[in-house]
Amino acid sequence: MTGARSGRAYPVDEFLQALTAQLDRAQDALALKVRGTDRPLTWALKDLAIDLRVFIEITEEGRVTWRSAGPGEDAASTVHLSLTSITRPMVEENSFKVERDQDSRGLEQIAQVASLDADDQRKLSWMGVRTIGQLRKLDPIAVEAIAGIPISRLQAALEAASHPAVTAQEVVERAGRTLLAIHGANLADGTAPEVRLAGTPVEVLEFRPARLLVRPGAQHSEGQIEVLTRGRRATGFFHLPEKVEREGHKNGVNGASVNGAGKEAQP
């Protein structure tokens, strides 16, 4: 990073990601060299040290950025950056496993309902909480004491996080039948929920909190998805191929993504 004072300030995480991505490409090139030429590997990068003269700032959003010092700028800080190789177990031990998250929706999905402002979300992010599934594992009393987020807002967030939500739908072809997979969160709680397509109840073949599989009727082509579970309702939108197309093709067809927020069921 070089340039005059008007140069761009880079978020620290973006700088590190760009640097490590280039190192990964160098490693990939070495692997191709070994496999393509049968030439033995003669060197490997274990440690890398860089000294950077930068001006460090914190944005209003709480992100740390740095800008390289230009000519004549003598007040810059010197950052000593060292990278070293790590093993696969170290990566797995210190990485968040998205696939283990029970609800991978971002906090912004419930922020407005729960009155979580940008400062609250930033504090939660600093604690490593970026998804609704992670939020639901927290103790509100402990979070209030550590991060200063009022317990009333945390409890409202946890309440909003428990509502069912439809996030996507997918057309599935199985044994010559056209089925509809409904993706979301809190869609089932031990028993099959009631599902309506375009206002008509349909059979629920499989149900899990994050996914339902239903059998559409011959009359269904598109319309509203309604999932009623635990006295609450989640909505979305579905689209199926035309009936002739559904009978003539056996390949899976992906549906469009939808967004739906959980709502209280109306009597």
N, C-alpha and C positions, 0 to 999 in steps of 0.2 A: 504494500500500500504506500504509494508515494503521491505527492501532489502538494498544491498550495493550500492555504488556509481554507479556501472555499471548497476543498475536497469533501467527499461524502463521508459521513460517520457510519461505521458498520456495526451492527449488533454483534456482540461477542460470539453468540451461538452460531450465527450465520458464517462468521469468519472461520470458526473451528470446523463447521460442517464442510465448507468449501475446501479447506486445507486437507482434511482427512479424506474427502472424496477424491482429490487428486492423488493422494498417497495410495488409495485403494486401486485407482486406475493403473498406477505404476506397478503395483503388485500383480494385477491382472495381466499386464503386459509381460511381466517376468514369467508368469505361468504359461502363457501362450508360447513364449520363446523356448521354454523347456520342452513343452509337449510337441511343438511344431518342428523343432530342429534337433531334438534329442541331445541338446547340449546341456551339460550339467549346470545347475544353479551355482554361480560363483560368488554371489554376495546377497545380503539381505539387510534391510533397514530395521535396526532395533531401537535406537534412540535418536531423537531429533530435538535440537535446542535452537530457539530463535529469540533474539533480543529486538523488541519493538519500541520505537519512540512514538508515543501516542498521547493524545488528549482524551481523557476518560470522562464521559458524561452519563447521566441517568435521565431518561426521558420521563415525561409526565405519566406514561403508561408503566413505568417501573422497569424498563429495559435498559441494560447497561450497554453503551456503545463506545467505540473508540475511533478516533480519527488520527491518521498518521501525521506527524509533524512535518510542516513544510519548511522551505528554506528560511532561515532567520528566526524560526520559532524555537526558542531555547528553553521554554518553561515546560516542555513536555515531560511526561513520566516515562520511565523505562520499564517495560514489562518483560520479564524473563519467562518465556513459554517453553516448556519441555514436554515432549511426547515420548512415550515408551510403549513397547509391545505388551499386549495382555493376552491371556489365554481364553479359550472359549468358555470354560466354567466361570471365569471372572465376569465375562459379558453377561452370561445367563443369570448369575447371582445378583447383578446390579441393574438389570433391565426390567422395566415394567412389562408384564405379559398381558397384551391387549386381549388375547384369546381367553384369558381367565376372568376377564371383567364381566360381571353379570349384566351390566348396562353400560355400553360404551358411548352413549350419547354425551355430547359436550355439555358443560355447565350452562352455556348460553341458552340451551333448550328450556330451562326452567328459571333462568335468572329474573325475567320480568315478573313471572307469577310469584316468585318468592321474594321479590324486592332485593335481590343481590345486586349491588351496584358494581361498577368496574373495580373499585378498591377492594371489595369483598372477594371478587373473583381472582384478583391479583394475589391477595394474601393466601387464598386456597391453592393457587398455582405454585406459590413459593413453598407450600407444604407438600407439593407433589400431587395435589388433588386436581385432576383435570377432567374427570368423567363423573357422571352421576353414580355409577357403580362404586367408585372410590368414595364419593361423598356419603353414601349410605352406610359405610363402614365406620364413620367417625362418631365420636362421642361429643355432642354439641357443647356440653359443659366444659370439656377439656379444650375444645377449639376456641371457645369464648375466652378462656383464661390465657391461652397461648397467642392467639391471633387477634383477639379483640373484636371479633365479629359477634354482634348481639345474638344471644341464644334464640330470641324470637325469630330472627331472620333465618337462622339455621334450621329451626323446627319447621318453618314455613317451606324451606327448600326441601327438607326430607319428606314433608307431606306431598309436595308437588312431584317429587321423585317417585313416589309410590303409585301415582296415577298411571293407568294404562295409556299407551301411545302406539299409534301405527306410524311406521317410518317408511315402509316400502312394500311393494307387492311383486310377485313373480309368477308367471305362468309355468306350470309343470306338466309335462306329458308323462303319464304312467299307465302302462298296460292298455294303451289305446284310449285312455280317458284324459280329458283336459281338467286339471286341478289348479287351484290357486293357493300359493303360499303367501301368507301375510306375515311380514316381519315387523318387529317393534319391541316394546318393553312392557312387562307386567300384564301380558295378554291372557295369562291363565294362572290359576292359583289352586292346583290340585284337582280341579274338576273342569270339564269342558265349558268354555264360555258360550254365550249365545252370539252367533254371527249372522248378520244380514247383509246381503248384496242387493243394492238398489231397492231396499226396503223389504226384501223377501228373505225369510230364514233359510239357511243352508246347512247341510250336514258338515260337522266338524270331524275329520278323520284322524288328525293328530293334533296334539296341543302341548306346547311348552311355553314358558314365560316370554321367550323371544321369538317364537315362530308358531304359526298355526297353519294347518293344511286343510282346506275346505273343498267341497265338491260343488261347483256352480251349477245352476239349472240351465236347461237348453235355452231359456229366454234371456239369459244374462249376456250382455255384451260390454257395458260400461256403466259406471254410476258410483254411488257412495258405498264405502265399506263402513260397517258399524260393528264394533266388538263391545259387548256388554259383559263385564266381569266384576264381581264384588260390588255391585251397585253403581259402578261407574262406566262411562262410555268413552271409547276412543274411535275416531273417525279417520278416514282416508279416502282415496279414490282408486278404482280399479278399471282396467281396460283389458278385454279379452279379444282374441282374433274372431273374425266372423265365423258363424256356425259352419258354413261350408268349408272354410279354411281349417277349422278345428278338426273336422272329420277327415279331411284329406291329408293332413300332415301329422306326423308323429314326432317331429323334432320339437325340443323345448324352445319357447319363445320368451324372451325377457320382457317384462313389463316396465313401465316408467316408474321412477321413484316418486313417492308421495310424502307429504309431511302431514302429521295429524297430532294434535295435542289432546291429552286426556281431558274428558269433561264429565261432570256429574250426570248420571243418567236421569232423564226426565220421566216422570211418571206417565 
